Amino acid sequence: MKTAFRFRCITRLFFILLITTACDNDDSDVKESDDDNNTADSSVKDASDDDVKDSASNQTNDAALDDNLLPVLFVHGPSGSASQFESQAQRFMANGYPLKCLDTLEYDSSVIIAAMSDPTALPEAINDPDFQARLGAKMDQLLADCGAVKVNLICLSVTSSKCNVFMKTGDNAQKVAHYVQTDSIIDTASGTPFGGVDTLALWSVFFAGASVDAENVTNDHDDAQGHIEVATSAVSFAKMYEFFNDEAPNTTDIPEAEGDTVLIAGKANIFPYNIGADATSLSIYEVDQSTGLRVEDTEPIVEDLGIDTNGDWGPYEIKKGVAYEFAMMNEIVPTDEQHFYREPFYADDYFIRLNVGRPGEGVSSHLNRDGAHTNLMVARDKEMWSDQDNGNDQVFINDNEVNILTPEAAAKNRMLSSLFLSDQDGEEDSDYTIINDVTQMVFISGVDYYIPSATQSDLSDLSTISIKLISRDGDGMSQIMNVPNWPANQVRTVSAQFRDFVQ
């Protein structure tokens, strides 16, 4: 019942947008926002500008953009971030786009999230002058950096309504060559939809609608994609690229970089506000893929890097094909650490997001924080579901042969992208029941699952948690990550972020 109620709430929100964005938009001036600048401490061992230019990327940063290509700007959905563009950016780079011609706009999506339960907040959330100003400024900066006159714009989910308002205001539409609306019902009742910009509407299995004055691509049953997946998949990339460039891409894969190293960069942000996680510090350590533990006698890539209000870190040169730990320390609350783990890096990756919560806020504030277990998050930017007759995802922990993606936690209609495991009742056993306060959140579920932790937050005491993901469309291939069993009273969440693709 809760799954159906939550799905109805999300669906209702999309349809309410038909009314909300029908309000007339004036052309009143809005304040411009400062462009984000990387102000990370220059004393750390980061990659120089020459490293970025000469890296083993498929396309270097200072290369000229092909005259037939236009820069791409992505705006995430509610409860989202630039991580929803991470793999697509790598695909664009594999097809000739320089990094400087790819960008994202991140915004405070907490208002949109609140509107899921209070639709009266939608008018303010959609007709947001600060968002419009920031989108315009980001677009202008991207055009200047890339030496182009128009951009190709991609907006995900409810955010498409905010982008539609932007394009229907003043002469903003003249800056946009093509627009991709991913899985969102958009108002077409007032004015010209999308400001008259050529539009491609990509639909998931959930919202197979049709936008007026747009080229609509609806998923059939055999090619059904999830709500987030329709923005992150290789299938959607091919459709976007061809729409932008009138020809198919050379590849939809993310090729392995040449050489022995790759570059990584991103932001450490407070989620869901998507602002820099100031008062935190970041350390990056090489880990043994077979254990998830730090490799002894190796220098950290960076250690105790202070994060400011921009959240920027990197680029850093790391070993190709090697796994790393991203340890975020809170300078105010020492017991509020968050440790992030990812699969090994085989290509340059510039849109990594380390999304943390403020102490006492976020999902972890609803989890048991005693020292006898580990709080684990398993996530990917592609929905995980397990309530179908066939075509289900599976996640296994250690030697347990029970799929922790229970039909209730990973019901298809939940659009689950982040699963939290915690020994919620403190009984040191797993009953697989839903953690209600967590599961009520958008795209998130929580399950009572006991993972014994180290007795103390000490490197010598840690052991391995093995996580195996078998994707519903991965031809049976397993994605395996190993992470340490940090105790929950010290580390609020151990995050295992899987790729949203298998190749």
C-alpha positions in Angstrom: 0.0 0.0 0.0 2.8 2.4 0.9 4.5 1.7 -2.5 1.3 2.5 -4.4 0.7 5.6 -2.3 4.2 6.9 -2.9 3.9 6.2 -6.7 0.6 8.0 -6.8 2.2 11.0 -5.1 5.0 11.2 -7.6 2.6 10.7 -10.5 0.3 13.4 -9.1 3.2 15.8 -8.9 3.9 15.5 -12.6 0.3 16.1 -13.5 0.1 19.1 -11.2 2.8 20.7 -13.2 0.4 20.9 -16.1 -1.4 23.6 -14.1 1.5 25.1 -12.1 3.6 26.1 -15.1 0.6 27.4 -17.0 1.1 30.7 -15.1 2.3 33.6 -17.2 6.0 34.3 -16.9 7.1 37.9 -16.8 10.4 39.1 -18.1 11.5 40.8 -14.9 15.2 41.1 -14.2 16.7 38.5 -11.9 20.0 38.8 -10.1 23.0 37.1 -11.6 24.9 34.5 -9.6 28.6 34.1 -9.5 30.0 31.3 -11.5 31.4 28.4 -9.5 35.2 28.6 -9.1 37.6 25.9 -8.0 39.2 27.3 -4.8 40.7 24.1 -3.5 44.0 24.4 -1.6 46.7 24.7 -4.3 49.2 23.1 -1.9 47.8 19.6 -2.5 49.2 17.2 -5.1 46.6 17.9 -7.7 47.0 17.5 -11.5 48.3 20.6 -13.3 46.6 22.2 -16.2 49.1 20.5 -18.5 48.1 17.1 -16.9 44.5 17.8 -17.9 45.5 18.7 -21.4 47.8 15.8 -21.9 45.8 13.1 -20.0 44.8 9.8 -21.6 41.3 11.2 -22.1 39.4 10.4 -25.2 39.3 14.2 -25.8 41.6 16.7 -24.1 40.2 19.8 -22.3 41.8 22.5 -24.5 40.9 20.9 -27.8 38.7 22.8 -30.1 35.1 21.7 -30.4 34.2 20.3 -33.8 32.3 23.0 -35.7 29.3 20.6 -36.1 29.0 20.0 -32.3 27.5 22.3 -29.7 28.3 22.3 -25.9 26.0 20.3 -23.6 24.4 21.5 -20.4 22.7 19.1 -18.0 20.3 19.9 -15.1 19.5 17.1 -12.6 16.1 16.0 -11.3 14.7 16.2 -7.8 16.7 14.4 -5.2 19.5 14.4 -7.8 22.9 15.9 -8.6 25.4 16.0 -11.4 26.2 12.4 -10.8 23.2 11.7 -13.1 25.4 13.1 -15.9 28.6 11.3 -14.9 28.5 8.5 -17.4 26.9 10.5 -20.2 29.7 13.1 -19.9 32.2 10.2 -20.4 30.3 9.1 -23.5 30.2 12.6 -25.0 34.0 12.9 -24.4 34.4 9.5 -26.1 32.7 11.1 -29.2 34.8 14.2 -29.5 33.5 16.6 -26.9 36.2 18.4 -24.8 35.5 18.7 -21.1 35.2 22.5 -21.3 32.1 22.0 -23.5 30.3 19.9 -21.0 28.7 21.2 -17.8 26.0 20.8 -15.3 23.8 23.1 -13.2 23.1 21.9 -9.6 20.5 23.5 -7.5 18.8 23.1 -4.1 16.2 20.4 -4.8 14.8 20.3 -1.2 11.9 22.5 -2.2 10.9 20.2 -5.1 11.3 17.2 -2.7 8.9 19.0 -0.2 6.4 19.5 -3.0 6.1 15.7 -3.3 3.9 15.9 -0.2 2.9 19.6 -0.4 2.0 20.5 -4.0 1.1 24.0 -3.0 4.8 24.7 -2.8 5.1 23.9 -6.6 4.6 27.5 -8.0 7.5 28.8 -6.0 9.6 25.8 -6.8 9.0 26.0 -10.5 9.0 29.8 -11.0 12.2 30.3 -9.2 14.0 33.5 -10.3 17.3 32.4 -8.7 17.3 29.2 -10.7 16.6 31.1 -13.9 19.4 33.5 -13.2 21.9 30.7 -12.4 20.8 28.7 -15.5 21.3 31.7 -17.7 24.7 32.5 -16.1 25.9 28.9 -16.4 24.8 28.9 -20.1 26.6 32.1 -20.8 29.8 30.8 -19.2 29.7 27.6 -21.1 29.2 29.4 -24.4 32.2 31.6 -23.6 34.4 28.7 -22.6 33.5 26.7 -25.6 33.4 29.5 -28.2 29.8 28.6 -29.3 26.6 30.6 -29.8 24.1 28.0 -28.6 24.0 25.1 -26.2 22.2 21.7 -26.2 20.2 21.5 -23.0 19.1 18.3 -21.1 16.8 18.5 -18.1 15.6 15.6 -16.0 12.2 14.9 -14.4 10.3 17.7 -12.7 13.2 20.0 -13.4 12.1 20.1 -17.0 9.3 22.4 -15.8 11.9 24.8 -14.4 13.8 24.7 -17.7 10.6 25.2 -19.7 10.0 28.4 -17.7 13.5 29.5 -18.5 13.1 29.0 -22.3 9.7 30.7 -22.4 11.2 33.8 -20.6 12.6 36.7 -22.6 15.0 35.7 -25.4 16.5 32.8 -23.4 15.3 30.3 -26.0 17.7 31.9 -28.5 20.6 30.4 -26.5 19.3 26.8 -26.9 19.7 24.9 -30.1 18.1 21.6 -28.9 16.4 20.6 -25.8 16.0 17.0 -24.3 13.2 16.6 -21.8 13.7 13.4 -19.9 10.5 11.9 -18.4 8.5 14.9 -17.3 5.1 16.1 -18.2 5.5 19.7 -19.3 2.9 22.4 -19.6 1.9 23.2 -23.1 -1.2 25.2 -22.4 0.3 28.7 -22.2 2.7 30.3 -24.7 4.9 28.2 -27.0 6.1 25.0 -25.4 9.9 25.0 -24.8 10.1 28.5 -26.2 10.0 27.1 -29.7 13.2 25.1 -29.3 13.5 21.8 -31.1 12.7 19.2 -28.4 13.2 15.5 -27.9 11.1 13.9 -25.1 12.4 10.7 -23.7 10.0 8.7 -21.6 10.5 5.9 -19.1 8.2 3.0 -18.5 6.4 5.0 -15.8 5.4 8.2 -17.7 4.8 7.2 -21.3 3.3 10.5 -22.2 3.5 12.8 -25.2 4.6 16.4 -25.3 3.2 18.7 -27.8 5.7 20.1 -30.4 8.3 17.5 -29.4 9.7 14.4 -30.9 8.5 11.7 -28.4 10.4 8.5 -27.8 8.4 6.1 -25.6 9.9 2.9 -24.2 8.2 -0.3 -25.3 7.9 -3.2 -22.9 11.1 -4.9 -24.2 13.2 -1.8 -23.9 11.7 -0.4 -20.7 13.9 2.0 -18.8 13.5 3.5 -15.3 12.9 7.2 -14.5 16.6 8.0 -13.7 17.9 5.4 -16.2 16.2 7.2 -19.1 18.7 10.0 -18.4 21.8 7.9 -17.7 21.6 5.0 -20.1 23.7 4.3 -23.2 20.4 3.8 -25.1 19.3 7.3 -24.2 22.7 8.7 -25.0 22.5 7.4 -28.6 19.1 9.1 -29.0 20.3 12.4 -27.5 23.5 12.4 -29.6 21.7 11.8 -32.9 19.1 14.4 -32.0 21.9 17.0 -31.4 24.1 16.1 -34.3 21.9 14.4 -37.0 24.1 11.3 -37.0 24.7 8.3 -34.7 27.6 8.5 -32.2 30.8 6.6 -33.0 30.3 4.7 -29.8 27.9 4.4 -26.8 30.6 2.7 -24.7 33.0 4.4 -22.3 36.4 3.3 -23.7 39.3 2.5 -21.4 41.8 5.3 -21.4 45.3 4.8 -22.8 48.2 4.7 -20.4 48.4 3.7 -16.8 46.6 6.7 -15.2 43.4 8.6 -15.4 42.1 11.9 -13.9 39.3 12.2 -11.5 37.5 15.3 -10.1 34.2 16.4 -8.7 32.4 18.0 -5.8 31.7 17.2 -2.2 28.3 18.6 -1.6 25.6 18.8 1.1 22.6 16.9 -0.2 19.9 17.6 -1.2 20.9 21.3 -1.2 23.8 20.7 -3.6 26.1 23.2 -2.0 29.7 22.7 -1.0 30.2 20.7 2.1 32.2 23.3 4.0 33.6 22.4 7.4 34.5 19.0 6.0 37.8 17.6 4.7 38.5 14.9 2.1 41.2 12.3 1.9 41.6 9.8 -1.0 43.3 6.4 -0.4 44.2 3.6 -2.7 42.4 0.4 -1.6 42.9 -3.3 -2.2 40.1 -4.3 -4.5 39.9 -7.8 -2.8 39.3 -6.4 0.7 38.4 -2.7 0.3 41.1 -1.9 2.9 43.7 0.8 2.4 46.9 -0.3 0.7 49.7 -0.1 3.2 52.8 2.0 2.5 51.1 4.1 -0.2 50.7 7.9 0.0 47.2 9.2 -0.1 46.2 11.0 -3.3 45.2 13.9 -1.2 44.9 14.1 2.6 42.7 16.4 4.7 41.8 18.7 1.8 39.5 21.4 3.3 36.2 21.6 1.4 34.7 25.1 0.9 31.3 26.4 -0.1 32.0 25.5 -3.8 32.7 21.8 -2.9 35.3 21.5 -5.7 38.1 18.9 -5.5 40.6 17.6 -8.1 41.5 16.9 -10.8 43.9 14.2 -9.3 45.9 11.7 -11.3 45.3 8.1 -10.1 46.1 4.6 -11.2 43.9 3.2 -13.9 41.9 0.1 -13.0 42.4 0.7 -9.2 39.8 1.3 -6.5 39.9 4.2 -4.1 38.3 5.3 -0.8 37.0 8.8 -0.5 36.9 9.6 3.3 34.9 12.7 4.3 35.6 14.0 7.8 33.4 16.5 9.6 35.4 19.1 11.3 32.7 20.0 13.8 31.3 16.5 14.7 34.2 14.0 14.5 31.8 11.0 14.8 30.0 12.1 11.6 32.4 10.6 9.0 31.2 9.3 5.7 33.3 7.0 3.5 32.6 6.5 -0.2 33.8 3.6 -2.3 33.4 3.2 -6.1 34.4 0.6 -8.7 37.8 1.0 -10.3 38.3 3.9 -12.7 39.2 3.0 -16.3 38.5 6.4 -17.9 38.8 10.1 -16.9 35.8 11.0 -14.7 35.1 14.7 -13.9 31.6 14.6 -12.5 32.0 12.5 -9.3 29.8 13.6 -6.5 30.4 12.9 -2.8 27.1 13.8 -1.3 27.1 14.1 2.4 24.4 15.1 5.0 24.6 17.7 7.7 25.0 16.2 11.2 21.6 15.3 12.5 20.0 15.5 9.1 19.5 13.3 6.1 18.9 9.6 5.9 21.5 8.7 8.5 19.6 10.6 11.1 16.9 7.9 10.9 19.4 5.0 11.2 20.7 3.2 14.3 24.1 4.5 15.1 25.3 2.0 17.7 28.9 0.7 17.4 28.1 -3.0 16.8 27.1 -2.8 13.2 27.9 -1.0 9.9 25.4 1.3 8.1 25.8 0.6 4.4 24.4 2.4 1.4 24.2 0.6 -2.0 23.5 3.0 -4.8 23.6 3.5 -8.6 22.2 6.1 -10.9 19.8 3.6 -12.4 16.8 2.2 -10.6 17.0 -1.1 -8.8 13.9 -3.3 -8.8 13.1 -6.8 -7.7 9.3 -7.3 -7.8 9.0 -8.3 -11.4 8.2 -11.8 -12.8 11.6 -11.6 -14.6 14.2 -9.0 -15.2 15.0 -8.2 -11.5 18.2 -6.8 -10.0 20.0 -8.7 -7.2 22.3 -7.6 -4.5 24.1 -10.0 -2.1 26.1 -9.2 1.0 29.0 -11.5 1.9 28.0 -15.2 1.8 24.3 -14.5 2.3 22.4 -16.0 -0.7 19.3 -13.9 0.1 18.8 -10.9 -2.3 18.7 -7.8 0.0 16.6 -6.1 -2.7 13.3 -7.3 -1.2 10.2 -6.9 -3.4 8.9 -4.2 -1.0 12.1 -2.2 -0.7 12.9 -2.4 -4.4 9.4 -2.4 -5.9 9.6 -1.1 -9.4 7.3 1.8 -8.6 9.6 3.0 -5.8 12.2 4.0 -8.4 14.9 3.0 -5.9 18.4 4.3 -6.5 19.8 4.2 -3.0 19.3 1.3 -0.5 20.3 1.8 3.1 21.0 -1.2 5.4 21.1 -0.9 9.1 20.6 -3.1 12.2 17.6 -0.8 13.0 16.4 -2.6 16.1 19.9 -3.3 17.5 19.2 -7.0 17.9 22.1 -8.1 15.8 20.0 -10.0 13.3 18.4 -9.4 9.9 14.7 -9.4 9.5 14.6 -7.6 6.2 11.7 -5.3 7.3 11.3 -1.8 5.9 12.7 1.2 7.8 9.7 3.4 7.3 11.3 6.8 8.0 13.8 6.1 5.3 11.6 4.4 2.8 9.2 7.3 2.7 11.9 9.4 1.0 12.0 9.8 -2.7 14.1 7.2 -4.6 15.4 5.7 -1.3 14.6 2.6 0.8 15.8 1.3 4.1 16.0 -2.4 5.2 16.8 -3.9 8.6 19.9 -5.8 7.9 22.7 -6.6 10.3 26.3 -6.3 9.2 28.8 -6.8 12.1 31.3 -4.0 12.4 34.8 -3.5 13.6 34.8 -3.0 17.4 36.5 0.4 16.9 37.3 2.8 14.1 40.8 1.5 13.8 42.4 0.4 10.5 43.9 -2.7 12.2 40.5 -3.9 13.3 38.6 -3.6 10.0 37.3 -6.5 7.9 35.6 -6.8 4.6 32.0 -6.4 3.5 31.6 -8.0 0.0 28.8 -6.6 -2.2 27.7 -8.3 -5.4 25.3 -6.6 -7.8 23.7 -8.6 -10.7 21.9 -6.2 -13.0 18.6 -7.1 -14.6 20.0 -6.3 -18.0 23.7 -7.2 -17.5 23.6 -10.7 -19.1 24.3 -12.2 -15.7 27.6 -10.3 -15.2 28.4 -9.5 -11.6 29.7 -6.1 -10.3 31.6 -6.7 -7.1 32.7 -4.1 -4.5 34.5 -4.8 -1.2 34.3 -2.2 1.5 35.4 -2.0 5.2 33.0 -2.6 8.1 33.4 0.8 9.7 31.3 1.0 13.0 28.1 3.1 12.7 28.9 5.2 15.8 31.9 6.6 14.1 31.0 6.5 10.3 27.4 7.4 9.7 27.3 5.7 6.3 29.6 3.5 4.2 28.6 4.2 0.6 29.1 1.8 -2.2 28.4 3.5 -5.5 28.0 1.1 -8.5 28.3 2.2 -12.1 25.0 2.7 -13.9 26.2 0.6 -16.8 27.8 -2.8 -17.5 30.1 -3.2 -20.5 
